[in-house]
Amino acid sequence: MPPEDYILRMEGIHKHFGGVHALRGVDLFLRRGEVLAIVGENGAGKSTLVEVLCGNLRPDAGRIIYEGRPVHFAGAMEAAFAGISVVHQELSLVPELSVAENIFCAREPTIPILGFVDRRRLYREAAEMLRRFDLDIPPSTPVRRLPVAIQQMIEIAKALSLDCRVLVLDEPTSTLTEHEIRYLFDIIARLKARGVAVIYISHRIAEVFEIADRIMVLRDGEHVGTRAKDEVTPDDVVRMMVGRALGTGYPQRGGLAGEVVLRVEGLTREPRFRNISFELRAGEILGVAGLVGAGRTEIARAIFGIDRPQAGAIYLDGKKIQVRDPGHAIRLGIGYVPEDRKEQGLFLGLAVRTNIGAASLQANAVLGFMSPSREQRMAEEYVNRLRIRAPSVLTTVSHLSGGNQQKVLLAKWLAIRPRVLIVDEPTRGVDVGAKAEVHSILRELARAGTAVMMISSELPEILGASDRILVIHEGEASGLLSADEATEEKIMFLAAGRGAAAAC
């Protein structure tokens, strides 16, 4: 294809961070009105390439050709005004400002001479942008009142208000429901029809094959190849990403489950959930499925002592317990891997060693004082056991890839040697290779006798990794399925509240 047919070309891009060669001569070619998916494991260089594109990082070598001319952006704002906008996984909206103020942030229309913001024109122009997305929202609405999916549409509207011609979407569906994903894909189709070029970064291979025209694969900072969607299969793409076949990605299930370790009876915390009852056995993984907002996370928080239930009972090894707080839960042998590792699970500014030992302070203490040597030994043990890729245990956690951050978080809770481990969305935002490793870790833990409760919004994960599946609908248990009888259709039927509740 002639060079002029591409709206964007990145040629021979190199980027070093100290001794790490993050990008090794990467080429990217983007056509007008197409969706180019970029896939690769965590640490493959996807985010670095985007940061170079929008000017937040300066390449060590290579060039960027945009609309036929070389460009060097001084930062994301300059790139956005030139027509290249990035919507990151962590949205950049200001929650306290209105929808209109976010869309036109730092460039609000003003009243001539007086210089004051022209609110009437601001709201009128914002309303016009919202109509493009079929959003019936008053422009004066504070962004904090809107669901995440709508906030994402506001972020895209902000990009289009700058006459965006290249839109980069970084993991756009990580927090969206299936219905919201359909809506986003419809928006992307409309943008394509208008000639907007879209770079779509995702770990979800099935989504990539649904939305992309071409698929670009990065591995260890190198461009492995770019293929038309129709030229490859999902297995081909996974092999390109990881350099090997992963099979199903789910280890073989264990044998018969052991004794009941955790029993929950009639647990209630209105209005989030009510009358929840189930048993969790040693050596099993109990998957907890349901639509977003069904109350799954709230149930986990109540068991772990973050929130206090209003009614019901919890039994651990046959003994009734009242979990006063998370510290008490840890002493009882209950661990909890939260859904949001960055906000709730890790100390991003601290070392791998400190994070792994954070829930096991007493185990690493001598005469009441922290023993650095004990903490070091524990951290090194779990780094080796979980195959965490880090230069050393003293490396700051924020410098690790998402998959390795997730394994550090798992290590933190494995270090308490839990009787019960609750994991909430254990593979969210990690690549296919890291997912397979996380699933193996959970299965090995179950085989060692730990009772694992796994909350997940991904039905393939629920079906592939669970021994039994508890389905929650609007705060109530709507069914309990064995792995052998469970299907996506049955789970969705129960999650939508259309099945009779089963005895749990």
Buried (B, 14 or more C-beta within 10 A) or exposed (E): EEEEEBBBBBBBBBBBEEEEBBBBBBEBBBBBBBBBBBBBBBBBBBBBBBBBBBBBBEBEEBEBBBBEEEBEBEEBEBBBEBBBBBBBBEBEBEEEBBBBBBBBBEEBEEEEEEEEBBBEBBBEBBBEBBEBBEBEBEBEBBBEEBBEBBBBBBBBBBBBBBEBBBBBBBBBBBBBBEEBBEBBBEBBEEBBEEEBBBBBBBBBBEBBBEBBBBBBBBBBBBBBBBBEBEEBEEEBBBBBBBEEEBEEBBBEBBEEBBEBBBBBBEBBBEEBBBBBBBBBBBBBBBBBBBBBEBBBBBBBBBBBBBBEBEEBBBBBBEEEBEBEEBEBBBEBBBBBBBBBBBEEBBEBEEBBBBBBBBBBEEBBEEEEEEBEEBBBEBBBBBBEEBEBBBEEBEBBBEBBBBBBBBBBBBBBBBBBEBBBBBBBBBBBBBBBBBBBBBBBBBBBBBBEBBBBBBBBBBBBBBBBBBBBBBBBBBBBBBBBBEBEEBEEEBBBBBBBBEBEBEEB
